[in-house]
Amino acid sequence: MRKLFQGWSGDRIELTAMVAFLALSVLSFAAIAPNFLSVGIFRSMAFQLPELGLLTLAMFIPIIAGGLNLAVTFTANICGLAAAFIVQKFLLENGGLALPIALIVALLTGLVMGMLVGAMVAYVGAHPILVTLGAMIFLRGLGELLTRGGDISGMPPVFETIGHGTLLGVPNPMWIFLAAVVVCFYIMQFTKLGFSIHMVGSNPKATLFSGIDVNRVLVWVYGLSGALSGLAGFLMLARFNSVRVGHGESYLLITILACFLAGANPFGGFGRVLPLAVGLISLQVIASGMNLMGASQHLATAAWGGFLILVMILRAPFQSKT
């Protein structure tokens, strides 16, 4: 098998494997469930995927840098709460202005919270797992305190355009996710910051000796992660017309699973955005296909874990190439 792929780069192998995995998933469910290949099913998947996709991108960047961000879901919740609060207090009667302001508030809130976490990791030297675990618990408690366990709801009608509207037949949330994929792909592949993130994840000491400010890179790593979480929070607000602490909490482990499924190295330094995007679509196909067959979400989650183990086994012969 290795001879068949001789001369291929590790990135090409990962992307090909993810595309093959996606094609196999689609064909399998198309054969088992006759209604699977329908416009309604694919549109439903396109509405469900973006939240998980944005949170997975938010997890992916710290993993490439050799870290982890366990606070992505609660960062999204707090960003959504901040945006909803500003809209309800000052912009409820001005729907045209409320939408961009809410987006800016969510992104800036996530960026600032992420950079604060990054500063703790970079300048205090605390382990990312401990810092982000602490941030997760703090944000959860803060959100519960501010909302008293309730939610903020009742956004202007314009929010429904983002959460439930379509463009060229494709749901708007999917366009937002695809735009985030393009931006992340560009940053990680074609910018100095992206190169530095991979370097820090591979060998932080060698990166420091090469003249790269490792601490500054780490601050931006978690800042970008926070901004992506903020975008996810804004999208959840638009989709559900409300936001509360704890929404999407079950996504946390799935985001980590998706990153490793798409070839991200658990120790950092290696991983690409495009295989991640294709892998996410595959996971959504599996979940939707099993749901169409009447299987429980718990069984779908177990299937995701089984596929991850299978992919790890199949990937083993190529590890020396990546």
N, C-alpha and C positions, 0 to 999 in steps of 0.2 A: 504493500500500500504506500509506503514511503517513496518507492521509486516512481509511482504514478504521479506524485506531487513534487518530484525533484525539480528544483529551480524556482519553486513558488515561494514567495515571501510569507512570513507568518501571518501578516495582515490579510493577505489574499486567501490563505487557507481558512482563517477564522470567518471571513465574510462569506466565502463559498459554503462553509459548513452551516452557517446560520441560514442562508438562503435555502439550502437543501432541507434543513430542518423545518423551515416554514412551509416549503412546498409539500413535504411529506405530511405535515400536520393537516394542511388544507385538503390534500387528496384523501387522507384517511377519513376525515370527518365527512367529506363529500360522499364517500362510498357508504359510510355507516348511516348518516343522517341525510336523506334526500333533500330536505329543505335548507341545508346548510349554505349552498351556493345561491343565495338570494340577496337582493339589494337590501332588504330589511335587516338581515343578519349583519351584513357588513357595515351598514350605517349604525346599527346598535354598537358594534365593536368600536367604530370610529368615535362614538360619543363616550364610551367607557375608558378607552385606552389613555387619553391625554393626561389625566391626573396622575396615574401611576407612572406614565412615561416621564413627566416633568420631575417627579420626586426621584425617579431612578437616575436621571441625569444629575440631579442634585447630589445623589449618593456617589455617582460614578467618578466625578472629578476628585473628591478627597481620596477615594480608593486608589486612583492612579498616582496620587501624591504620597501614597504609603500610609494613609490615615483612614478615617471613617467619620461619618456624621450621623449619629443616632438621633439627632434633633430635627431631621428634615420635616417630619409630619407635623410636629408641634410648632415649628417655625412657620410652616404654611398656615396653620390655624391662627396664630397670632397676627400674621400679616393680613389674613382675611378679616380678622376682627378689627384691626386698625383701619383698613380700608372701609369696612362697613360702618364703623363709628363715625369717620369723617363724613361719609356720604349722608348718613342719617342726621347728623348735627348741622351740617352746613349746606348740603347740596341736594336734598331730597326733592326740591322743586325744580332743579336744573339738571335734567337727565343727560343732556348733551355734554355738559361739563363734568358730570359725576363720573362717567366711565373712564376718561383718561386720568382724572385725578385719583380715582381709586386704584388704577393700575400703577401709577407713579408711587403712591403711598405704599402699596404692597411690595413693589420692587425695592424701594429705598429702605423700608423696614427690614426686609430680608437681608439686604446687602449689609446694613449696619450691624444687625445681630450676628450675621456670619463673620464679619470682620472682627467683631469682639471675640468670638470663639477662636478665630484664627490667631488673634494676638495672644490669647491664653496659651494656645498650642506652641506658637513660635517663640514668644519672649519669656514665658514662665517655664516652658519645657515640660508641661504636663502631658500625659499621654492622651492622644485624641479620643480614645474610647471613654476615658474618665471625664474629660472636659465636655464632650458632647452628651454623655449620659447625664452629667450635672445640668447642662443646658436644657436637656429634654425635660427633666423633672422640674426645673425652675419655670420653664415656659408653660408647662402643664398646670402647675400650681397658680401661676400668675393669671392664666386664662380663666381658670375656675374662679379665682378671686374676683376678677373684673366682671365676669358674666353671671356669677353665683350659680354656676352649673347650667345656665340656660343658653340661649343663642341670640344672635342679632339677625333680624330678617326684615323683609319689606323693602327691597331695593327698587329703584326706578325701572320702568318697563324696558328701557334700553339695554339693561343687563341681560334680558332674555335673548336679545339678538346674538350676544356672544355665547351664551350658554347653550342655546337650543337652535340657533339659526344655522343656515348652510350657505356655502358659496360654491357655485359650479357643481352642486349636488353633494359636496363634501362638507360634513359638519365643521363649523367654525372652531370648536375646540381642537379638532385634528389639525387644522391649519396652524393654530398656535403652537401645537406640539412640533409639527414639522419645521416651523420657523426656528424654534428653539434648538432642534437637532442641527439645522444648518449653521446657526450661530456657534454652537458648541463645537461642531466639526471644524469650522474655520479657525476658531481659537486654538483648539488642541492640535491641529495639523499645520497651520500656516503662520502662527504668531510666536514671538519670542516667549510670551507667557506660557503657551502650550508646550513648547520645547522644554522650558524650565520646569514645568509641572512633571513631565515625564522624567527629567533628570533627577529631580528631588526624590521622586518615588523609587528610582533605580539605586541611587547612591548619594545621600544628602551631603556626606563629607566631601566626596569628590566634586559635587556641584558647588559647594562653598569654595573650595580651592580653585575652581575654574573661574571665579569672579562673580558668580551669581548670588544675589542677596536672597538666601534661602528663607529667612524670616519674612521678608516682604512677599515672596511667592506664596508662602503658607497663608498669610493674611488674605491674599487675593483668592486663593483656592477656596477657603471657607466663605469668603465674600460672594464669589460666584455661586457656590452651593446655596447660600442663603437667598440670593436673588432668584434663583430657579425655584426654590421652595416658595418664595413670595409670589412668583407667577402662578404656581400651582394653587396657592391659597386664593388668588384672585379668580382663577378659573372655577374653583369649587364654589366660590361666592356667586359667580354668574350662573352656574349650572343649577344650584339648589336654592338660589334666592335667599340664602341664609348661611350663617357660619357659626360653628360651635367648636369648643375645645374637644379634641378626641376624634374628630372626623378624619377618616383615612388612617387611623392608628394601625390598622391591620396591614397596611401597605409596607410597613417598615422592613420586615424580614424579606418580603417579596422583592423589594428594590435591591437588596444585597444579593439575593438569589439571581436576579436578572443580570446584574453586573458580572458575576462569576460565570454565568451561563454563556455570556457573550465574549468571554476570554479575558476579562480583566484579571490581572495577577493579584491574589490576595495580599502580596507583600509590596505591591506598588510597581510603578514604572512601565507597565505594559497594559494595553487595552485601547480599543478604538471605538469611536462613536457610532459608525455605521453598523457594525455587527451588533452593537447594543440595541439600536433602533429596530433592526430586523428580529432580534431575539425577543424584544418586548411584544412585537406584533405576533410572534409565534405563541407566546404565553397567553395572549388575549384570545387567539384562535382556539387554543386548548380549552380555556375556561368557557368560552362561548359554545364550543362544540359539545362539551360535556354537559353544560346547562341545557342545551337543546335536547340532549338525550335523557334528561331528567335526573342526572347525577347531582349530588350535593356539591356545594362549594368546597367542603372539606376534602372530598375525593379529588377535586381539581387541584387543590393545594398539594395533596399527596403526590399527584401525578407530576406536578412541577418539580417537586423534590426528586422524584424518580428519574425524570428526564435530565436533571442536573447531574446526578450520579452517572447516568449513562453517557452523557457528553464528556464528563471528566475521564471516563474510561476510554472512550474513543479518541479523545484528544491526547492521551498519554504518549503515543508513538511520535507525536509531532512536537513535544515540549522542547526538545533540543533545538528545533528549528526556529522557535519563537524567542 
